[in-house]
């Protein structure tokens, strides 16, 4: 047996739980920022990329991030929310690549969020969730 701490494998469902809660809180915060202090910057970003109704798009994006973050936080439809966040972070990676000066965070932040969301897509919600497979 090459595993250093095989007893800890008993708690393997805690890893997706911790990732789910952390990324849920991050996306709730990111969504709320799109309604508050970062709204103008996001509208400017989308207008620079040619989005016609940037104000509406930013509001919808913020609402989706808050809703998805709450879904992850309580552990309901985790894989659906994770898939949505993979798509959203993919868009934000593209925005950061295309117009790096417009957004506040760098591409590494979005790549990390995308990797966590992809992990949740593959592993599911983990412990303390409503969508635990039976």
N, C-alpha and C positions, 0 to 999 in steps of 0.2 A: 504494500500500500504506500503510494507516494504522496498522498495528501497529508499536509502538515497538521491540519486541524480537522479531521474527519467529523468530529462532533458538531462543528459549526454548520455542516451541510444540512442538519436538521432544520435550520432556520433559513433555508434557501428561498422561501417565499417572502422573506423580509426585504430582499434586494429589490425586486420590482415594486414593492410597497414604498420603499424609501425613494426610489426614482420617480414613482408616480406622484407622490406628495410634493416633492421638490419641484418637478417640472410643472405641476398644477399651480403651485404658488407663483412660480416665475411667470407663467402665461396669464394668470389673473392680474399680476402687476403690470405686465406688458400691455394687456388690454386696457387697463384703467389709465395707463399713461397716454394711450391714443385718444382718450377723451379729455385729458387734462394738459399737462405741460408739454407733451411731445406732439400734440395734434397738429400744430402749425408746421412743424418740421416734416411730418408724414404727408400732409397735404402738398407741401412744396415738392417732396420727393416724387409723389405720383403725378403731379402736374409736369414736372421735368421729364418724366418718362412718357408723357402724352395721354394720361388718363383724363377723360373729359370731366367726369363728376367725381373728383378726388375727395371732396368732403364726405360724400355718401359712402364711398369705398372705404375710407379710413374708419368711419363709424361702424360699418358692417364688420370690418376686420377686427376692430376692438371688441365688438360684441361677441364675435366668434371665439376670440381668444379668452375672454372672460368665461363664456359658457363652457368651452372645452376644458379650461382650467378647473372649473367647478366639477365637471364630470370626472376628471382625473382625481381630484381631491377626494371625492366620495367613492370613487371606484365603480362608476356605472358607465357601461359602453366604453371601456378603456381602450380597446383596440380601434374602435371607430374614431375616438378622439385622437389617438396616437397617429392614425393615418392622416387625419386632417392636419395635424401639426407637422407631419412630414411634408405635406404639400405647402403649408404656410411658411415653414422655415426654408423650404426650397425656394419659394418666391423671394423671401427676405435675403437669402444668400445671393440670388440673382441681382436684387436691388443693390446690395452692398458691393457686388462685383462691378456692376454697371456704373453706379454713382456713389462711390465710397465716401465722398465728402458730405453727402446729405444726411446720412444716418448716424446715430450716436454710438452704436456698438460696432464691433468689428466682425469680420466673417467667421472667426474662430468661435465666437459666442453662438452664432447660429448653427454652425456645424455641430457643436456639442449638443445643442437642443435637438437637432435632427437625429443625432446618434442615440440620444436617450429615448426619443419618441420611437425610433425604429426598434430599439431594444424592447420597449413596452408592447409594440405591435407583435413581436415574436414570442415574448414570454407571458403576456397577459398582465392582469392587475396585481397579482401577488396577494399577500395577506390583507385582511380587513377590507374587503371589497364586496360589492353586491354582485359582481359578475364573475365569481369564482366558479370554474368548471367543476361539475360534480362527478 
